[in-house]
Amino acid sequence: MKPKIVVFADLDGTILDERYKFSQTQPIIHTLLNLDASIVLTSSKTRSEVEFYRRHLGLKDPFVVENGSAIYIHKKYFKTAAFTYTKQNRQYYVIELGMPYSEIRKKIESIQKETGTNIIGFGDMTTQKVAQDTGLPFELAQLAKAREYDEPFRIIEGSENAVVDAIKDKGLCFTKGGRYFHVLGNTDKGKATTILKDLYQQEFQKAVTIGIGDSPNDFSMFAQVDKSFIISDEKSSSSCWQEIIELTKIMQN
């Protein structure tokens, strides 16, 4: 039996370029889909953002949002794999691993008072300001503000170490990307990857998992997959994707 190839892929800097475009990677994604690989988007982005890119890339596989805070699985996707879920809507079963956004915002407010720092998050910014700050088109900035679990923020004034220590003291997790810190509940991409990896193993008996990403918040994901591809100054996104295609072809033969 040929193994099921499952690629856990970050979005920013991995599928998307610095202008949030995917024209260079779209043919690669289609090649992998034609090889019957599953592409599981595993991102810091919101559900609304990930759904936008899934539609344009033609993806139907499960996806992970807000740095591992929730897993979305289409109701008709797994036929035999058994799992419990937190909630459901018309399309998806949702496995929530993170903390509600409203609680995250309250904890950030508390951290500011305790540390004497000035923190600005997406919840403090207008859509126009998020668009200006991130370089996102206005419509995508609206989707980026539709947060359910994780808050991107900047420290405007004060001690970064004090903020990080306070985040840890409150039992929260954080990541630091190119533009922002992200604070979220006690979860990460690795925990979500582990759950989905187990479901794929149940469903297909033999699954080979691959991770691709470009930043430290992907490391927990890399720790759970069979093979990792880390995009860096030495190894470009296109080079990593081509290696994944070749590996998939070998596994399928």
C-alpha positions as CSV (number, residue, x, y, z in Angstrom):
1,M,0.0,0.0,0.0
2,K,1.3,3.4,-0.9
3,P,1.7,5.8,2.0
4,K,-0.5,8.9,2.4
5,I,1.7,11.9,2.1
6,V,0.6,14.7,4.4
7,V,2.4,18.1,4.2
8,F,2.0,20.5,7.2
9,A,2.7,23.9,5.6
10,D,3.1,27.4,7.1
11,L,1.7,30.2,5.0
12,D,3.8,33.4,5.5
13,G,7.2,33.0,3.9
14,T,6.4,29.5,2.9
15,I,3.4,29.5,0.5
16,L,3.1,33.3,0.5
17,D,5.8,35.7,-0.5
18,E,6.6,39.0,1.2
19,R,3.6,40.6,-0.7
20,Y,1.2,37.9,0.5
21,K,1.1,36.5,-3.1
22,F,1.1,32.7,-3.9
23,S,1.7,32.8,-7.7
24,Q,5.1,31.1,-7.4
25,T,3.9,28.2,-5.2
26,Q,0.5,27.6,-6.6
27,P,1.8,25.3,-9.4
28,I,3.8,23.4,-6.8
29,I,0.7,22.9,-4.6
30,H,-1.3,21.7,-7.6
31,T,1.5,19.2,-8.5
32,L,1.3,17.8,-4.9
33,L,-2.4,17.6,-5.0
34,N,-2.2,15.7,-8.3
35,L,0.2,13.3,-6.5
36,D,-2.6,12.7,-4.0
37,A,-0.8,14.5,-1.2
38,S,-2.7,16.3,1.5
39,I,-1.7,19.9,2.3
40,V,-2.6,20.9,5.9
41,L,-2.2,24.7,6.3
42,T,-0.7,25.3,9.7
43,S,-0.6,29.0,10.3
44,S,-0.7,31.9,12.7
45,K,-3.4,33.3,10.6
46,T,-7.1,33.4,11.5
47,R,-9.7,30.9,10.2
48,S,-11.1,33.6,7.8
49,E,-7.6,34.2,6.4
50,V,-6.8,30.5,6.0
51,E,-10.1,29.9,4.3
52,F,-9.4,32.7,1.8
53,Y,-6.1,31.0,0.8
54,R,-7.6,27.5,0.8
55,R,-10.3,28.6,-1.7
56,H,-7.7,30.1,-4.0
57,L,-5.4,27.2,-3.8
58,G,-8.1,24.6,-4.1
59,L,-7.4,22.8,-0.8
60,K,-9.9,20.6,1.0
61,D,-7.7,19.2,3.8
62,P,-8.0,20.0,7.5
63,F,-6.2,23.2,8.6
64,V,-4.7,24.7,11.8
65,V,-5.2,28.3,12.8
66,E,-3.7,30.9,15.1
67,N,-0.5,29.0,16.0
68,G,-2.2,25.7,16.9
69,S,-5.2,27.2,18.7
70,A,-7.8,25.2,16.7
71,I,-8.1,22.5,14.1
72,Y,-10.8,22.6,11.5
73,I,-11.8,19.3,9.8
74,H,-14.5,19.2,7.1
75,K,-17.3,17.0,8.3
76,K,-17.0,14.6,5.3
77,Y,-13.2,14.4,5.4
78,F,-12.3,11.4,7.6
79,K,-14.4,8.3,7.0
80,T,-13.0,6.0,9.7
81,A,-10.7,8.0,12.0
82,A,-12.3,8.6,15.4
83,F,-11.9,11.9,17.3
84,T,-13.6,14.1,19.7
85,Y,-14.2,17.7,18.9
86,T,-15.1,20.9,20.9
87,K,-17.8,22.3,18.6
88,Q,-19.2,22.1,15.1
89,N,-20.7,24.3,12.5
90,R,-22.3,23.6,9.1
91,Q,-19.0,22.7,7.5
92,Y,-16.5,21.7,10.1
93,Y,-15.7,19.8,13.3
94,V,-13.6,22.1,15.4
95,I,-11.0,20.9,17.9
96,E,-10.2,23.9,20.1
97,L,-6.8,23.8,21.9
98,G,-6.3,27.5,22.7
99,M,-7.9,30.1,24.9
100,P,-10.8,32.4,23.8
101,Y,-9.6,35.7,22.4
102,S,-11.6,37.7,24.9
103,E,-9.6,36.0,27.7
104,I,-6.3,36.6,25.9
105,R,-7.1,40.3,25.6
106,K,-7.9,40.5,29.3
107,K,-4.6,38.9,30.2
108,I,-2.7,41.2,28.0
109,E,-4.3,44.2,29.7
110,S,-3.3,42.7,33.1
111,I,0.3,42.2,31.8
112,Q,0.5,45.8,30.8
113,K,-0.5,47.0,34.2
114,E,1.8,44.5,36.1
115,T,4.9,45.3,34.0
116,G,4.3,49.0,33.2
117,T,4.7,48.3,29.5
118,N,2.8,49.7,26.6
119,I,1.6,46.9,24.3
120,I,-0.5,47.4,21.2
121,G,-2.3,44.4,19.6
122,F,-4.6,43.9,16.7
123,G,-7.5,44.4,19.0
124,D,-6.3,48.0,19.7
125,M,-5.9,48.8,16.0
126,T,-8.4,49.8,13.3
127,T,-8.5,47.7,10.1
128,Q,-6.8,50.6,8.3
129,K,-4.0,50.6,10.8
130,V,-3.5,46.8,10.6
131,A,-3.4,47.2,6.8
132,Q,-0.7,49.9,7.0
133,D,1.3,48.1,9.7
134,T,1.3,44.7,7.9
135,G,1.2,45.7,4.3
136,L,-2.0,43.6,3.9
137,P,-4.7,44.8,1.5
138,F,-7.7,46.2,3.4
139,E,-9.9,43.2,2.8
140,L,-7.3,40.8,4.1
141,A,-6.6,43.1,7.1
142,Q,-10.3,42.7,8.0
143,L,-9.8,38.9,8.0
144,A,-6.7,39.2,10.1
145,K,-8.6,41.1,12.7
146,A,-11.2,38.3,13.0
147,R,-9.3,36.7,15.8
148,E,-10.7,33.9,17.9
149,Y,-7.7,32.8,20.1
150,D,-4.3,34.5,19.5
151,E,-3.3,38.1,19.7
152,P,-0.4,39.5,17.6
153,F,1.1,42.5,19.4
154,R,4.1,44.9,19.5
155,I,5.8,46.2,22.6
156,I,5.8,50.0,22.1
157,E,7.5,50.9,25.4
158,G,9.0,48.8,28.2
159,S,10.9,45.6,28.9
160,E,10.5,42.7,26.5
161,N,11.8,40.3,29.1
162,A,9.3,41.5,31.7
163,V,6.4,40.9,29.2
164,V,7.7,37.5,28.3
165,D,8.1,36.5,31.9
166,A,4.6,37.7,32.7
167,I,3.1,35.7,29.8
168,K,4.8,32.6,31.1
169,D,3.6,33.3,34.7
170,K,0.0,33.4,33.4
171,G,0.4,29.9,31.8
172,L,0.2,31.3,28.3
173,C,2.4,30.6,25.3
174,F,4.0,33.1,22.9
175,T,5.9,33.1,19.7
176,K,7.9,35.9,18.1
177,G,7.7,36.3,14.4
178,G,9.2,38.8,12.0
179,R,6.7,41.6,12.8
180,Y,4.9,40.6,16.0
181,F,4.8,38.6,19.1
182,H,1.8,36.3,19.4
183,V,0.3,35.4,22.7
184,L,-2.1,32.4,23.0
185,G,-3.3,29.7,25.3
186,N,-1.2,26.7,26.4
187,T,-0.8,25.2,22.9
188,D,1.4,25.4,19.8
189,K,1.5,24.1,16.2
190,G,3.1,20.9,17.4
191,K,0.1,19.8,19.5
192,A,-2.2,20.3,16.6
193,T,0.1,18.5,14.3
194,T,0.3,15.5,16.6
195,I,-3.5,15.2,16.7
196,L,-3.9,15.4,12.9
197,K,-0.9,13.0,12.4
198,D,-2.7,10.4,14.5
199,L,-6.0,10.9,12.6
200,Y,-4.2,10.4,9.3
201,Q,-2.5,7.2,10.6
202,Q,-5.9,5.9,11.7
203,E,-7.5,6.7,8.3
204,F,-4.8,5.5,6.0
205,Q,-2.8,3.0,8.1
206,K,0.4,4.3,6.7
207,A,1.0,8.1,6.5
208,V,4.3,10.0,6.0
209,T,4.2,13.5,7.4
210,I,6.3,16.4,6.1
211,G,6.6,19.9,7.6
212,I,7.7,23.1,5.9
213,G,8.1,26.5,7.4
214,D,10.4,29.4,7.9
215,S,10.2,30.7,11.5
216,P,10.7,29.6,15.1
217,N,6.9,29.1,15.7
218,D,7.2,26.2,13.2
219,F,9.7,24.3,15.3
220,S,7.1,22.5,17.4
221,M,5.5,21.3,14.2
222,F,8.8,20.1,12.9
223,A,9.4,18.1,16.0
224,Q,6.2,16.0,15.3
225,V,6.6,15.2,11.6
226,D,8.7,12.6,9.9
227,K,10.6,15.0,7.7
228,S,11.2,18.7,8.0
229,F,12.1,21.4,5.4
230,I,13.2,24.7,7.0
231,I,13.3,27.7,4.7
232,S,16.3,29.9,5.3
233,D,18.8,32.2,3.7
234,E,20.7,29.1,2.6
235,K,17.6,27.2,1.4
236,S,14.8,28.9,-0.5
237,S,11.1,28.2,-0.4
238,S,11.1,26.9,-4.0
239,S,14.1,24.6,-3.3
240,C,12.3,23.1,-0.3
241,W,9.1,22.6,-2.2
242,Q,10.8,20.9,-5.1
243,E,12.5,18.5,-2.7
244,I,9.0,17.7,-1.2
245,I,7.7,17.0,-4.7
246,E,10.6,14.6,-5.4
247,L,10.2,12.9,-2.0
248,T,6.5,12.5,-2.7
249,K,7.1,10.9,-6.1
250,I,9.6,8.5,-4.6
251,M,7.1,7.5,-1.8
252,Q,4.3,7.0,-4.4
253,N,6.3,4.7,-6.6
